[in-house]
Amino acid sequence: MVRGQVFAGAAASAEVLRQDLLTVRQDSGDAALADTVAQRVTRNLTPGTVLLLADAAGRPIAGNLSAWPPNVATDAHAGAVELYRIGRPLPEAMWVRATALPGGRRLLTGSVVEGERRAVRVLEAAMLFALSLAVAFAALASWLAARMIVLRLETTVATLGAVRDGDLSRRVPADATGDAFADLAGSVNAMLDRVEALVVELKIATDGLAHDLKSPLTRLRSALERAAVVVTEPAALEAVDRALAEGERLLALVETALRITRAEAGIGTESFTAVDLGGELEDIAEIYGPVAEDAGRDIRVAAASGVVLAVHRELLGQALGNLVDNALKYGAGTITLALTTAPGMVTVSVADRGDGIAPHDREAALRRFGRLDSARSGTGAGLGLSLVAAVARLHGGAVRLGDAAPGLVVAIDLPV
Amino acid sequence: MSAKILLVEDDDTTADFVSKGLTEEGYVVDRAANGRDGLFHATDGSYDCIVLDRMLPGMDGMAVLAALRASQIETPVIILSALGSPEDRVKGLTGGSDDYLVKPFAFAELLARIKLLIRRGTSAPAVQTVLSCGDLSMDLLARRVTRAGKTIELQPREFRLLEYMLRHAEQVVTRTMLLEGVWDYHFDPGTNVIDVHLSRLRKKVDEGFASPLLHTVRGAGYRLGVEP
């Protein structure tokens, strides 16, 4: 751009000179023009002026060029060239314009841009240097800014991480600067206060619910047990037994619903203990083995050994138990309890060789009480898979339903 | 002399039911309806076992327990509570109780657990290498089980199950006690999982012998014993 302006300036001054000379010629003729050219070159020469008046053959008549430049056409040529001026040791860049005069003579007017060009070159180099310096400074500044932001956010992020891992009492340390980060910390703390209050309330509510529901159930159970001692009639005994069993089922339902709610709220992370997961799968397989055999089924364990992870053993056991129970009720063939590891992840899964669950039904299967229609005829309340999902979330993991080709595989991904 | 039990329970219906049942079993039962009275009674230390409700008016059951243990009274305590989450149970057990039973409970289960605590309190368990009941005998070192001189082949899980039953011979053992005692699990296995284990064991232990040793206790669980 600067280059273009330099040449435009040279072209303009060359044009002024040309117009002057053409006016001289028009007014006073060819001889006067030759004189003026000679005068300009010898006496009144503006620095950088390039002038040549040549005859039709290109021989110089007057001017500061020794010959008509071969690379400049005789007429209407305008452009940048490099030429030696008389008395100059080095060629110079210049902008020239050739004009054919009536009578065959030619006039070359121009202006040297060599100085400007050098300046431009220096300017360009300077600009390049400045640019790289600016880029370096910008990078440094942005790195410092990012560093500062990260440092200021570090405590907030650490606090949120601790809260996610179950320590609801953690807060971002107070910050007296009063800037946007302090505001953020304040808002995060206010939000955490609210979350903690809600979780505590939920815990109180579920504890209260447990207590309020269980007291009448305890009395119901006592009454029925007393009745069982007194009555002797077989029909009455059977009725008492049925009532006891229904009470048990109701209680199990309430218990499971409470467990889900508490697990979803992250209550229970303080009970995590280091557990050998392979051994755990063996235990579950052992507990359910005889039931499976009686149903003509088979339970197999395919577990990587030595995988120890901090988990809520009881809830994970309940989750795996639910999955095996489901596989026994709704699946078919061999049940496989598997344990696989990937970087940062441990997966425990329960697979069967039955019909599986169609992909579009899988989400509904995970929803609470969302028993699939085809399973509605059985007992159970559809809380089994929801509990599994809640337990997975309590561990920071997730549940996947997949195709065991054939059959259903339910995988619990646990982050390490 | 019959054993003395202190029952601290604010719900009258439950307290009536429990104390009546325990009295019928031959225990002497004292009752307290709130935590303060309970602590007052308990501090004289003459009880063989204390059944303590957790949610009590006046003074919370856990506070009563803490006060008892702080004054060096080591009477076995079984907590009765509607709070049944794993965390609550751990809190109860680490708070100094010897057992934790979640409401609603079967009376037979409570009785079984009380008997266990009282027996544990009176006889220091010697290191036993042979367990027996009637003509059934288990050699823990050789891992061999015989009945009337005949060897019974058991799988490892059946062996552990029978070992648990033998260690609690003549007592009612509930399904949850078995799951806890044999697999250290405290969850609801759903289907009749434990019953199937027991019926397998019964086949090996009782089939082909004159009198059965493994008995089903109506509404409660199982009992290993010579008496039917």
Contacts between the chains, C-beta under 8 A, distances in Angstrom:
chain1	res1	chain2	res2	distance
A	207	B	83	6.0
A	210	B	82	5.2
A	210	B	83	6.2
A	210	B	84	6.6
A	211	B	55	6.1
A	211	B	82	4.1
A	211	B	83	7.2
A	213	B	82	7.9
A	214	B	82	3.9
A	214	B	84	7.8
A	214	B	102	7.9
A	214	B	103	4.7
A	214	B	104	5.7
A	215	B	11	6.1
A	215	B	14	7.7
A	215	B	82	6.5
A	215	B	103	7.1
A	217	B	103	7.5
A	217	B	104	4.4
A	218	B	11	7.4
A	218	B	14	5.5
A	218	B	82	7.7
A	218	B	103	4.6
A	218	B	104	3.7
A	218	B	105	7.2
A	219	B	11	7.6
A	219	B	13	4.7
A	219	B	14	6.5
A	219	B	17	7.9
A	220	B	104	7.3
A	221	B	104	4.4
A	221	B	105	7.5
A	221	B	106	6.9
A	222	B	13	6.6
A	222	B	14	6.4
A	222	B	17	3.9
A	222	B	104	7.9
A	222	B	107	7.2
A	225	B	17	7.7
A	225	B	106	6.7
A	225	B	107	5.4
A	225	B	219	6.5
A	226	B	17	6.8
A	228	B	218	7.2
A	228	B	219	6.2
A	241	B	219	7.5
A	244	B	219	6.4
A	247	B	104	7.4
A	251	B	104	6.5
A	252	B	188	5.5
A	255	B	84	6.4
A	255	B	188	7.0
A	256	B	188	7.7
A	258	B	85	7.2
A	259	B	85	7.1
A	262	B	85	6.2
A	267	B	85	7.7
A	267	B	87	7.2
A	268	B	85	7.3
A	268	B	86	6.9
A	268	B	87	5.9
A	270	B	87	6.8
A	271	B	86	5.7
A	271	B	87	5.5
A	271	B	90	6.3
A	283	B	183	5.5
A	283	B	185	7.3
A	286	B	157	5.2
A	286	B	183	7.5
A	287	B	179	7.5
A	287	B	183	6.0
A	287	B	185	7.3
A	287	B	189	6.2
A	287	B	193	5.9
A	288	B	189	7.5
A	288	B	193	6.2
A	289	B	157	7.6
A	290	B	193	7.7
A	290	B	196	4.3
A	290	B	197	5.5
A	290	B	200	5.5
A	291	B	191	5.9
A	291	B	192	7.3
A	291	B	193	5.3
A	291	B	196	4.9
A	294	B	196	5.9
A	312	B	86	7.2
A	314	B	86	4.5
A	314	B	185	7.0
A	314	B	186	5.8
A	314	B	187	5.8
A	315	B	86	7.0
A	315	B	187	8.0
A	317	B	185	5.3
A	317	B	187	5.4
A	318	B	187	4.0
A	318	B	188	7.1
A	321	B	187	6.1
A	321	B	188	7.8
A	321	B	189	5.4
A	321	B	190	6.5
A	322	B	190	7.0
A	325	B	189	7.5
A	325	B	190	4.2
A	325	B	191	6.0
A	328	B	191	7.0
A	380	B	190	7.9
